[in-house]
Amino acid sequence: MIIKYIGFLFTLLWSYTFIKTQSLFKKGSGLLIKLFVSNISWFTFLAASYYGFKNFEIYYVLIGIVLIIALVQLTFGRISLFINSKFENKDNLIRIKTVIEYLIIIAILYYVFA
């Protein structure tokens, strides 16, 4: 039973991390990320929640959901503070972010059309 609960928590963590990641991108690249990643992640998050409600007590499911959401929010906040402290010049950070966004778009398009 513990292995099933750990799998449930891992699935919630995995899907909510991708949901949260989608909010970091600009609207253009965020649209592709939303179409191909975020919608599937929302479905996975809801399916994992349904699985949790069917197999575990509601108390454990709610604790797991709240714990995972809080963990991801805190982690993204800490990473944001860390990255902002490393880049004195915000223009360099924006350039790096733009390059990463375009690389992700190219990768998505490659895997969809290849």
HELIX and SHEET records of a PDB file:
HELIX    1   1 ILE A    2  GLN A   22  1                                  21    
HELIX    2   2 LYS A   27  ILE A   33  1                                   7    
HELIX    3   3 LYS A   34  SER A   38  3                                   5    
HELIX    4   4 ASN A   39  ASN A   55  1                                  17    
HELIX    5   5 ILE A   58  LYS A   86  1                                  29    
HELIX    6   6 LYS A   90  PHE A  113  1                                  24    
END                                                                             
